[in-house]
Amino acid sequence: MSIERKKSKWPLLATATLVTILLATAFTGALSPVLGAKIGKSARNYLSKVISIGHVYHMIGNLWVNLTNYGWMGDDNMATPSMEWPGGSGNMYLYQGSIWVSGRDATGSLHATAGDENEFFPTLGSDQADSYTAANGGVEFTSDDYRIVVGSSNMGINLDPDEVFWYDNDLYGRKGFDDDGDGLVDEDPLDYIDNDGDGLINEDYAAVSEEDTYCIYNDLRESEHATGDSPMGLEVIERTYQWSYSYAQDFLIYDYTVINVGTSSNGDSETFSEINPDTPGALSDVYMAIRFDFDISFNASGEYWYDDLTAYLESDHLSYGWDGDDPDVEGNDAGEFGISTGYLGVRTMGYFPDYDSTDVNFGLSVDTPGSGNTPSSHNWWTIDDDPSSDALKFQFMSNHLYAAEPPSPYDYRYLHSVGPWDLAPGDSVRWYAAVGIGEGLGDPNNPDPHNNKGSLRDVMAFAQELYDADWLAATPPPAPSLTVTAQADGSLLLDWSVGKDELEAYIDPLSGVADFEGYRLYKSEIVDQTGARIWLPLAAYDVLGDGIGGETGLQYIYTDRDVLKGFTYYYAVTSFDDGLTAIGELESSRGQSMTEVNVAAPPASDLSEIAVVPNPYLGSAVWDHVPTFFEQWWAQLQFINLPAGVSTIRIYTLSGDLLQTIVNDDGDSFATWDLITRRNGDIASGLYIFTVENAAGKVEASKFVVAR
């Protein structure tokens, strides 16, 4: 279907033109954080190739975010997920996030590299060289193909084999397995490097989460730094992890390794070919930080960014921000009247090595360096006083203060910092931080962070516990694969039988027991005020004869007859376990199987059958397009029972002025209109005429009413 002028929408996702995503599937595995390890001084050849910027998206959990390979988090254009919570709601909590690193060089000069100022640039290790020929049909991968690598511990049941890049959907990411049959176990980490020299990439790795990412960037390009600033000589390996499990769906993990690789003195850092850091140098007083310019939140009206607050909770090592009460708005609008009640937080979970005992150059004595997961500081500032120099950035990162809550709401940024460390040439430091959103903070005085379920404290405590367990935790059975088929009688047939035998035999990695119990089926037609889908249960089926649940027996199909032509419905099917572990019942995410269905009527044989729904259109309709990170909300009126083949719809005022022309050429028996005229204006309330012309030139006219 085409329309002469479409209402301006948000840009669609940047995909293959920006980033090649390599997918691999695996059984759920656990990878130790390697807290006791340090990258050797000669472990990598730091000759690097500069490559294009890229993006991927974490979207399997309930917290969606845009990931980059240049130190940014989110998207300040709000065109892609930017700490979108709940996922799919279009409700963004972050304007701009990034990693900062600061420290002193061998002369004592201060430096700071900030991702939000574009001072990092993506790189690729030279052992990747120009190309590899992988064993997947002989496809050649050049260095320009690599942006961010994505791996998965999902079993792959609901993945189309044609969409799985590696080895025809075989499983190559199981921890503790010889996935490629070469006698070695987990010898080729998810890092787009041929670690074992067999000509293959990522063919035998150990997945940490359901969705892992890996990328590398550096600060070696002089031109990327502000006037008077210069590179520190850093390379950053960024890994991220996300899960869809009910207790882990509201956070993701950032795993940073910062390496002192030295600077470049021969000018090659300004080329787009190779960067060879040829000048090693020691770094001291090195700090790392996550900076959040949080604006809570995008779905609210007005200048929602001017009424935020931030604070630090010492017991949880947690920096966080939330929406406060705007004094210029009548009534208490904290949480934007229910639209933005989430709290966005950063929690340090661990780092290695522990802090140096004395920060000599800055004159601070660090008497208690912490237990390995204590941030060095929490700071905030306003939109009016962003630190503009390296010296000011370093001061914020290194002041070892935990700033109190601001006195009143405003547009704030907060900085969650760790450090200091001294890094000799080739040395590195690794930091694990959780980023999450919860419903409110939770009781800050209760020693049990899980006291308020779903709160930020609850969410982040689960992140810490998962980290402390080396990522090994109870998991629900994988999500089923759902197909929805329209039937001749107008009903919808839902089928989730594909892959059922493998799914029902799934073994929980923590208990070692096959604990599958059943399936639940859900349907959604509307969203709440935050943009989150409202799901209603349709049916539940469980194993018969085990004394657990409803004892219904298992089913794999369901017929939904409660559907109307022209409406859009969303369905999801989940799997759940028997709930016999200490954590209780676990259920897979609805988002993994969510399927959108538009119930269309068959093509009309007679033009007199054509109709408009709803008619009258009373301000809004159930099928109005809801906001997502792809597009904003817009009104939606449908023309149904259109004839087969190409048809042209024209909408007129009663006086005969042409408002819009829609060409339906995609074979559907319906067409939608967003109530926007060809001159980009909203139509007013009133009576309108429309005509439909079929491919043979026959025309039928009718009317509809809009009341706004």
Buried (B, 14 or more C-beta within 10 A) or exposed (E): BEBEEEBEEBEEBBEEEBBBBBBBBBBBBBBEBEBEEBBEBEEBEBBBBBBBBBBBBBBBBBBBBBBBBBBBBBBBEBBBBBBBBBBBBBBBBBBBBBBBBBBBBEEEEBBBBBBBBBBBBBBBBBEBEEEBEBBBEEEEBBBBBBBBBBBBBBBBBBBEEEEBBBBEBBBBBBBEBEBBEBEBEBBBBBBBBBBBEBEBBBBBBBBBBBBBBBBBBBBBBBEBBBEEBBBBBBBBBBBBBBBBBBBBBBBBBBBBBBBBBBBBEEEBBEEEEBBBBEEBBBBBBBBBBBBBBBBBBBBBEEEBBBBBBBBBBEEBBBBBBBBBBBEEBEEEBBBBBEBBBBBBBBBBBBBBBBBBEBBBBBEBEBEEBBEBBBBBBBBBBEEEEBBEEBBBBBBBBBBBEBBEEBEEBBBBBBBBBBBBBBBEBBBBBBBBBBBBBBBBBBEBEEEEBBBBEBBBBBBBBBBBBBBEEBBBBBBBBBBBBBBBEBEEEEBBEBBBEBBBEEBBEBBBBBBEEEBBBBBBBBBBBEBEEBBBBEBEEBBBBBBEEEEBBEEBEBBBEBEBEEBEBBBBBBBBBBBBBBBEBEBEBBBBBBBBBBBEBBBBBEBBEEBEBBBBBBBEBEEEBEBBBBBBBBBBBBBBBBBBBBBEEBBBBBBBBEEEEEBBBBBBBEEBBBBBBBBBBEEEEEBEEEEBBBBBBBEEEEEBEBEBBBEE
